[in-house]
C-alpha cells in the first residue's frame, strides 16, 4: 500500500516527430498516469495505471542530495532519468521527501525509469 503521485511529461510541441519521441526508452512513465509510492504510508495498491515505485535518495553528487523515483520493476537495474517527473499535493509525499533529505523539499521528483 502507498500513495499515488502524478506523472508529468513534456507538453506536445505540435510536431508529429517530436510528439512521438519517448526519451524514457519504454519506461513506465511514458504511458502510466502516475505511480504508487510503496515506501510511503497510504491507502492505494499498485495497479496498471499506477505501478509500484519507491522514492529513494541517491548518493550525494557534489555534496548535493538528490531524490529519485524508481519503479519497483527496475529496482535491480541501472536506471537513468528519462525526462519525466512525479509529484503530489499529498503531504505524505513531501513528508517522505523531507525525511529522506533531512530538510525541506518542494517540487517534483525525477523519475528514473530509463534503462539502456
MDTraj code that builds the backbone (N, CA, C; nanometers):
import mdtraj as md
import numpy as np

residues = "UNK UNK UNK UNK UNK UNK UNK UNK UNK UNK UNK UNK UNK UNK UNK UNK UNK UNK UNK UNK UNK UNK UNK UNK UNK UNK UNK UNK UNK UNK UNK UNK UNK UNK UNK UNK UNK UNK UNK UNK UNK UNK UNK UNK UNK UNK UNK UNK UNK UNK UNK UNK UNK UNK UNK UNK UNK UNK UNK UNK UNK UNK UNK UNK UNK UNK UNK UNK UNK UNK UNK UNK UNK UNK UNK UNK UNK UNK UNK UNK UNK UNK UNK UNK UNK UNK UNK UNK UNK UNK UNK UNK UNK UNK UNK UNK UNK UNK UNK UNK UNK UNK UNK UNK UNK UNK UNK UNK UNK UNK UNK UNK UNK UNK UNK UNK".split()
xyz = np.array([
    [0.0853, -0.1174, 0.0000],
    [0.0000, 0.0000, 0.0000],
    [0.0898, 0.1236, 0.0000],
    [0.0376, 0.2301, -0.0594],
    [0.1161, 0.3524, -0.0678],
    [0.0310, 0.4697, -0.1125],
    [0.0972, 0.5731, -0.1601],
    [0.0262, 0.6924, -0.2084],
    [0.0481, 0.7078, -0.3587],
    [-0.0466, 0.7733, -0.4237],
    [-0.0357, 0.7995, -0.5667],
    [0.0367, 0.9313, -0.5911],
    [0.1236, 0.9307, -0.6916],
    [0.1850, 1.0521, -0.7430],
    [0.1527, 1.0588, -0.8916],
    [0.1491, 1.1794, -0.9446],
    [0.1151, 1.2017, -1.0854],
    [0.2411, 1.2107, -1.1699],
    [0.2349, 1.1557, -1.2919],
    [0.3449, 1.1674, -1.3870],
    [0.3290, 1.2966, -1.4659],
    [0.4370, 1.3735, -1.4734],
    [0.4385, 1.4981, -1.5515],
    [0.5319, 1.4802, -1.6697],
    [0.4743, 1.5004, -1.7909],
    [0.5500, 1.4854, -1.9156],
    [0.5570, 1.6185, -1.9889],
    [0.6491, 1.6270, -2.0844],
    [0.6614, 1.7449, -2.1691],
    [0.5328, 1.7644, -2.2486],
    [0.4846, 1.8871, -2.2552],
    [0.3647, 1.9167, -2.3340],
    [0.3941, 1.8944, -2.4826],
    [0.2940, 1.8538, -2.5609],
    [0.3147, 1.8327, -2.7048],
    [0.3598, 1.9612, -2.7753],
    [0.4508, 1.9446, -2.8709],
    [0.5024, 2.0573, -2.9477],
    [0.4132, 2.0904, -3.0673],
    [0.3309, 1.9957, -3.1098],
    [0.2545, 2.0143, -3.2319],
    [0.3295, 1.9630, -3.3536],
    [0.4392, 1.8942, -3.3311],
    [0.5216, 1.8368, -3.4370],
    [0.5111, 1.6846, -3.4258],
    [0.4656, 1.6153, -3.5326],
    [0.4470, 1.4700, -3.5253],
    [0.5731, 1.3939, -3.4828],
    [0.6897, 1.4393, -3.5272],
    [0.8142, 1.3713, -3.4908],
    [0.8449, 1.3909, -3.3426],
    [0.8448, 1.5155, -3.2973],
    [0.8790, 1.5449, -3.1583],
    [0.7756, 1.4913, -3.0607],
    [0.6483, 1.4941, -3.0994],
    [0.5427, 1.4491, -3.0094],
    [0.5443, 1.2983, -2.9885],
    [0.6102, 1.2240, -3.0768],
    [0.6163, 1.0785, -3.0633],
    [0.7490, 1.0294, -3.0058],
    [0.8352, 1.1231, -2.9651],
    [0.9633, 1.0837, -2.9056],
    [0.9406, 1.0338, -2.7633],
    [1.0000, 0.9220, -2.7310],
    [0.9924, 0.8681, -2.5962],
    [1.1328, 0.8660, -2.5398],
    [1.1658, 0.9642, -2.4581],
    [1.3010, 0.9718, -2.4033],
    [1.3232, 0.8757, -2.2880],
    [1.2176, 0.8028, -2.2471],
    [1.2334, 0.7037, -2.1406],
    [1.2745, 0.5676, -2.1952],
    [1.2775, 0.5522, -2.3267],
    [1.3099, 0.4235, -2.3897],
    [1.2144, 0.3140, -2.3421],
    [1.0853, 0.3476, -2.3365],
    [0.9842, 0.2495, -2.2981],
    [0.9571, 0.2409, -2.1490],
    [1.0086, 0.3368, -2.0733],
    [0.9861, 0.3362, -1.9287],
    [0.8394, 0.3565, -1.8934],
    [0.8021, 0.3152, -1.7734],
    [0.6628, 0.3218, -1.7297],
    [0.6048, 0.4625, -1.7360],
    [0.6865, 0.5631, -1.7102],
    [0.6340, 0.6999, -1.7077],
    [0.5921, 0.7497, -1.8453],
    [0.6268, 0.6762, -1.9518],
    [0.5850, 0.7164, -2.0862],
    [0.4382, 0.6839, -2.1122],
    [0.3787, 0.5953, -2.0301],
    [0.2398, 0.5569, -2.0555],
    [0.1502, 0.5551, -1.9315],
    [0.2046, 0.5506, -1.8121],
    [0.1179, 0.5413, -1.6935],
    [0.0728, 0.6795, -1.6460],
    [-0.0377, 0.6820, -1.5734],
    [-0.0900, 0.8076, -1.5183],
    [-0.0021, 0.8586, -1.4058],
    [0.0559, 0.7664, -1.3324],
    [0.1394, 0.8014, -1.2179],
    [0.1971, 0.6759, -1.1574],
    [0.2379, 0.6854, -1.0327],
    [0.2971, 0.5723, -0.9621],
    [0.2374, 0.5618, -0.8232],
    [0.2440, 0.4422, -0.7674],
    [0.2094, 0.4210, -0.6275],
    [0.3411, 0.4115, -0.5519],
    [0.3680, 0.5092, -0.4683],
    [0.4914, 0.5112, -0.3901],
    [0.4711, 0.4178, -0.2711],
    [0.5354, 0.3018, -0.2788],
    [0.5094, 0.1964, -0.1811],
    [0.5886, 0.2116, -0.0512],
    [0.6860, 0.3002, -0.0480],
    [0.7572, 0.3224, 0.0775],
    [0.7035, 0.4462, 0.1508],
    [0.5785, 0.4841, 0.1194],
    [0.5063, 0.5900, 0.1902],
    [0.3743, 0.5323, 0.2401],
    [0.3319, 0.5743, 0.3563],
    [0.2043, 0.5287, 0.4122],
    [0.0897, 0.5816, 0.3265],
    [-0.0031, 0.4942, 0.2895],
    [-0.1171, 0.5374, 0.2113],
    [-0.2133, 0.4249, 0.1835],
    [-0.3299, 0.4585, 0.1261],
    [-0.4372, 0.3613, 0.1085],
    [-0.4389, 0.2883, -0.0256],
    [-0.3450, 0.3180, -0.1160],
    [-0.3546, 0.2663, -0.2524],
    [-0.2654, 0.1458, -0.2781],
    [-0.3167, 0.0546, -0.3602],
    [-0.2402, -0.0614, -0.4079],
    [-0.1888, -0.0289, -0.5482],
    [-0.0695, -0.0762, -0.5848],
    [-0.0224, -0.0575, -0.7220],
    [-0.1182, -0.1236, -0.8214],
    [-0.1286, -0.0661, -0.9401],
    [-0.2140, -0.1195, -1.0464],
    [-0.1525, -0.0818, -1.1809],
    [-0.2202, -0.1126, -1.2895],
    [-0.1680, -0.0851, -1.4232],
    [-0.1455, 0.0642, -1.4460],
    [-0.2402, 0.1471, -1.4040],
    [-0.2274, 0.2922, -1.4234],
    [-0.1291, 0.3565, -1.3261],
    [-0.1085, 0.2916, -1.2111],
    [-0.0193, 0.3425, -1.1069],
    [0.0709, 0.2295, -1.0567],
    [0.1752, 0.1933, -1.1362],
    [0.2642, 0.0847, -1.0946],
    [0.3441, 0.1220, -0.9692],
    [0.3963, 0.0216, -0.9027],
    [0.4723, 0.0416, -0.7796],
    [0.6061, 0.1096, -0.8081],
    [0.6422, 0.2019, -0.7198],
    [0.7713, 0.2708, -0.7282],
    [0.8158, 0.3058, -0.5873],
    [0.9454, 0.3319, -0.5736],
    [0.9997, 0.3732, -0.4447],
    [1.0707, 0.5069, -0.4604],
    [1.0539, 0.5905, -0.3606],
    [1.1252, 0.7172, -0.3551],
    [1.2536, 0.6927, -0.2772],
    [1.3665, 0.7209, -0.3389],
    [1.4957, 0.6950, -0.2756],
    [1.5860, 0.8164, -0.2893],
    [1.6826, 0.8254, -0.1999],
    [1.7834, 0.9301, -0.2117],
    [1.9075, 0.8680, -0.2733],
    [1.9553, 0.9306, -0.3781],
    [2.0752, 0.8816, -0.4459],
    [2.1981, 0.9238, -0.3671],
    [2.3097, 0.8642, -0.4011],
    [2.4355, 0.9079, -0.3407],
    [2.4545, 1.0559, -0.3721],
    [2.4938, 1.1342, -0.2732],
    [2.5136, 1.2775, -0.2984],
    [2.6142, 1.3017, -0.4101],
    [2.5811, 1.3968, -0.4955],
    [2.6686, 1.4341, -0.6063],
    [2.7160, 1.5763, -0.5801],
    [2.8446, 1.5929, -0.5636],
    [2.8990, 1.7254, -0.5346],
    [2.8436, 1.7833, -0.4053],
    [2.8149, 1.6964, -0.3088],
    [2.7618, 1.7416, -0.1820],
    [2.6122, 1.7675, -0.1811],
    [2.5466, 1.7465, -0.2957],
    [2.4025, 1.7692, -0.3077],
    [2.3251, 1.6403, -0.3003],
    [2.2222, 1.6369, -0.2170],
    [2.1364, 1.5191, -0.2064],
    [2.0330, 1.5238, -0.3179],
    [2.0077, 1.4083, -0.3794],
    [1.9162, 1.4014, -0.4930],
    [1.8145, 1.2902, -0.4706],
    [1.6865, 1.3243, -0.4892],
    [1.5797, 1.2251, -0.4802],
    [1.5508, 1.1669, -0.6171],
    [1.5140, 1.0385, -0.6188],
    [1.4753, 0.9700, -0.7422],
    [1.3535, 0.8837, -0.7139],
    [1.2650, 0.8766, -0.8106],
    [1.1539, 0.7826, -0.8035],
    [1.1883, 0.6695, -0.8998],
    [1.2014, 0.5492, -0.8468],
    [1.2430, 0.4342, -0.9284],
    [1.1334, 0.3284, -0.9255],
    [1.0806, 0.2893, -1.0427],
    [0.9808, 0.1825, -1.0466],
    [1.0384, 0.0536, -0.9859],
    [0.9567, -0.0163, -0.9108],
    [0.9997, -0.1414, -0.8481],
    [1.0452, -0.2420, -0.9536],
    [0.9824, -0.2386, -1.0715],
    [1.0201, -0.3315, -1.1796],
    [1.1630, -0.3088, -1.2289],
    [1.2204, -0.1930, -1.1980],
    [1.3557, -0.1608, -1.2442],
    [1.4533, -0.1440, -1.1281],
    [1.4120, -0.1844, -1.0113],
    [1.4908, -0.1626, -0.8899],
    [1.6297, -0.2257, -0.8959],
    [1.6433, -0.3390, -0.9610],
    [1.7713, -0.4090, -0.9673],
    [1.8510, -0.3764, -1.0930],
    [1.8115, -0.2721, -1.1656],
    [1.8796, -0.2329, -1.2893],
    [1.9406, -0.0945, -1.2729],
    [2.0336, -0.0629, -1.3609],
    [2.0918, 0.0704, -1.3638],
    [1.9937, 0.1610, -1.4383],
    [1.9338, 0.2537, -1.3673],
    [1.8333, 0.3404, -1.4280],
    [1.8864, 0.4813, -1.4469],
    [1.8210, 0.5524, -1.5398],
    [1.8558, 0.6913, -1.5680],
    [1.7290, 0.7748, -1.5726],
    [1.7462, 0.9041, -1.5634],
    [1.6356, 0.9975, -1.5771],
    [1.5893, 0.9957, -1.7220],
    [1.4593, 0.9740, -1.7427],
    [1.4050, 0.9651, -1.8775],
    [1.3335, 1.0905, -1.9233],
    [1.3341, 1.1977, -1.8446],
    [1.2737, 1.3237, -1.8860],
    [1.1415, 1.3561, -1.8202],
    [1.0845, 1.2635, -1.7437],
    [0.9555, 1.2872, -1.6785],
    [0.9730, 1.3009, -1.5279],
    [0.8757, 1.3676, -1.4672],
    [0.8792, 1.3939, -1.3235],
    [0.7538, 1.3390, -1.2568],
    [0.7590, 1.3262, -1.1238],
    [0.6432, 1.2840, -1.0460],
    [0.6265, 1.3788, -0.9278],
    [0.5005, 1.4041, -0.8951],
    [0.4740, 1.4902, -0.7812],
    [0.3341, 1.4666, -0.7280],
    [0.3087, 1.5218, -0.6102],
    [0.1790, 1.5067, -0.5472],
    [0.1566, 1.6208, -0.4491],
    [0.0311, 1.6580, -0.4334],
    [-0.0037, 1.7566, -0.3314],
    [-0.0268, 1.6896, -0.1965],
    [-0.0207, 1.5575, -0.1923],
    [-0.0389, 1.4812, -0.0688],
    [0.0790, 1.5100, 0.0246],
    [0.0504, 1.5564, 0.1445],
    [0.1573, 1.5928, 0.2383],
    [0.2437, 1.4734, 0.2766],
    [0.1927, 1.3515, 0.2630],
    [0.2735, 1.2338, 0.2946],
    [0.3904, 1.2199, 0.1976],
    [0.3723, 1.2674, 0.0737],
    [0.4809, 1.2648, -0.0247],
    [0.5895, 1.3643, 0.0152],
    [0.5510, 1.4879, 0.0438],
    [0.6514, 1.5875, 0.0823],
    [0.7155, 1.5523, 0.2163],
    [0.6396, 1.4896, 0.3070],
    [0.6970, 1.4454, 0.4341],
    [0.8054, 1.3407, 0.4114],
    [0.7806, 1.2471, 0.3209],
    [0.8809, 1.1456, 0.2893],
    [1.0032, 1.2096, 0.2244],
    [0.9814, 1.3053, 0.1340],
    [1.0933, 1.3779, 0.0720],
    [1.1761, 1.4482, 0.1788],
    [1.1085, 1.5180, 0.2707],
    [1.1772, 1.5877, 0.3799],
    [1.2594, 1.4907, 0.4635],
    [1.1999, 1.3763, 0.4952],
    [1.2670, 1.2759, 0.5786],
    [1.3930, 1.2230, 0.5106],
    [1.3821, 1.1907, 0.3827],
    [1.4974, 1.1368, 0.3098],
    [1.6086, 1.2399, 0.2943],
    [1.5706, 1.3649, 0.2719],
    [1.6698, 1.4707, 0.2507],
    [1.7242, 1.5284, 0.3810],
    [1.6489, 1.5131, 0.4890],
    [1.6905, 1.5740, 0.6139],
    [1.6657, 1.7233, 0.6147],
    [1.5708, 1.7677, 0.5336],
    [1.5381, 1.9103, 0.5254],
    [1.4119, 1.9293, 0.4460],
    [1.3792, 2.0534, 0.4176],
    [1.2555, 2.0854, 0.3446],
    [1.2698, 2.0585, 0.1954],
    [1.1598, 2.0139, 0.1356],
    [1.1553, 1.9873, -0.0082],
    [1.0242, 2.0380, -0.0641],
    [1.0309, 2.0954, -0.1833],
    [0.9113, 2.1397, -0.2521],
    [0.9334, 2.1169, -0.4005],
    [0.8416, 2.0482, -0.4663],
    [0.8541, 2.0304, -0.6094],
    [0.8290, 1.8881, -0.6537],
    [0.8730, 1.8600, -0.7749],
    [0.8570, 1.7280, -0.8347],
    [0.9903, 1.6536, -0.8287],
    [0.9821, 1.5224, -0.8416],
    [1.0998, 1.4359, -0.8335],
    [1.1227, 1.3703, -0.9693],
    [1.2489, 1.3606, -1.0082],
    [1.2843, 1.2961, -1.1350],
    [1.2526, 1.1471, -1.1293],
    [1.1878, 1.0978, -1.2350],
    [1.1578, 0.9549, -1.2459],
    [1.2740, 0.8881, -1.3195],
    [1.3323, 0.7890, -1.2576],
    [1.4438, 0.7158, -1.3181],
    [1.3907, 0.5812, -1.3663],
    [1.3339, 0.5826, -1.4886],
    [1.2772, 0.4597, -1.5454],
    [1.3374, 0.4248, -1.6813],
    [1.4420, 0.4935, -1.7200],
    [1.5087, 0.4640, -1.8474],
    [1.6201, 0.3626, -1.8219],
    [1.6209, 0.2563, -1.9012],
    [1.7231, 0.1524, -1.8937],
    [1.7741, 0.1294, -2.0347],
    [1.9050, 0.1296, -2.0505],
    [1.9643, 0.1049, -2.1836],
    [2.0378, -0.0261, -2.1857],
])
top = md.Topology()
chain = top.add_chain()
for i, resn in enumerate(residues, 1):
    res = top.add_residue(resn, chain, resSeq=i)
    for name in ("N", "CA", "C"):
        top.add_atom(name, md.element.get_by_symbol(name[0]), res)
traj = md.Trajectory(xyz[None], top)
